[in-house]
Amino acid sequence: MKNEKKDSYWIPKQMYCPNCGTLSIGYQREGLTEFECSRCLTVFVRSYKNRRQDLLLITIPKGKVRLT
């Protein structure tokens, strides 16, 4: 998919939610991939540092609890 505003490409990626295990689809742009789980509403952002290291930031909405 091409974003007309910034002339950059959005690449679809899949990842399992680290909180509940549901398969989520997010879009990668400029080294960041943002996912939102449809089951537990957890938002997680994956950034690629190098070929051996990824950084995963997990945000759980207010009023929800972490399952694992």
Residue pairs with C-beta under 8 A, 6 or more apart in sequence:
1 9
1 10
1 12
1 27
2 8
2 9
2 10
3 9
3 10
3 29
8 29
8 30
9 29
10 27
10 28
10 29
11 27
11 28
11 29
12 25
12 26
12 27
12 28
13 25
13 26
13 27
13 28
13 33
14 23
14 24
14 25
14 26
15 23
15 24
15 26
15 33
15 35
15 44
15 46
16 22
16 23
16 24
17 23
17 24
17 35
17 37
17 39
17 40
17 42
17 44
18 42
18 44
18 56
18 58
18 68
19 37
19 40
19 42
19 58
19 60
19 66
19 67
19 68
20 37
20 39
20 40
20 42
20 67
20 68
22 37
22 38
22 39
22 40
24 35
24 36
24 37
24 38
25 35
26 33
26 34
26 35
26 36
26 46
27 33
27 34
31 47
31 48
32 45
32 46
32 47
33 45
33 46
33 47
34 43
34 44
34 45
34 46
35 43
35 44
35 45
35 46
36 42
36 43
37 43
37 44
40 60
40 64
40 67
41 61
41 64
42 58
42 59
42 60
42 61
42 64
43 58
43 59
43 61
44 56
44 57
44 58
44 59
45 56
45 57
46 54
46 55
46 56
46 57
47 54
47 55
47 57
48 54
49 55
60 66
